[in-house]
Amino acid sequence: MREEQIIFEQIAEVMNERPCRSMARKTGLNREKIRRMAQGLPFSLDYNVTNALGRLGYHLELVENGIEPKG
């Protein structure tokens, strides 16, 4: 499994914890976006998504993986 796919699968698990309508009320996202996220489909990682995840008690973090440049 490629690393960039992990985030979509993890977010899908979170979005499947509650019914779509309930998740829409809690996060402020529209139901269609929640359905796509719950299916693990790619989505735009924008300000609304990061805030929605924050309302659910999660945060995203960009971490350098420590790979040294060649040369």
N, C-alpha and C positions, 0 to 999 in steps of 0.2 A: 504494500500500500504506500502510495506517495504521501509525503508529509503534508502537502497542501490540501489533501482530501480529508485529513483528520479533523480540521476545524468544521467542515460541513457536516460530518457525521456526528460530532459532539454537539453541535448546535441543533441538529435534527433530534437528538435524544432529549435535549432541553425543551424544544418546542412541542414534543409529543407528550410531555408530562401532564398537560391539561387539554381540555377541548379547545378547539380553535377560537371560538367566540370568547371564552374566558381569557385565553392568552392575548387576544386582541385588546380586550379591556385593560388587562394588566400592563401590557407593553406599549400600547398606543400605535402599534403597527396595524396595517390593514390585514384582513383575513387571508387574502390571496398571497400576500408576502409570507405570512406565517405558514400557509400550506406548502409553499415552495421550500421554505426553510426546513419544515418538518419532514419533507421528502428527501432532504439532503442535496437539493439542487443548488447550483451556484447562485449567488446573489451579490448585490453591491454592498460592500461593507462601508456604510456611510454613517453619519452622525446619528441618524434615527436608530439604526441597528445597534450601535454601541450603547446608546442610552437605553434602549429596550432591554438589552442584556444586563445592563446595570440595575434596572428595575427588578430583574429576576435574581439579583445577587451575584452576577458574574461580571468579570472585566476581561478585556483582551489586553495582552501585553506583547510588545515587540521585543524580542530578545535576540541578541547576536549569538549565533551558534558556534563561534570560535574557529571557524575555518580560516586558515591562513592563506593569503594570496600566493599563487605559484610564482616562483622566480627569484 
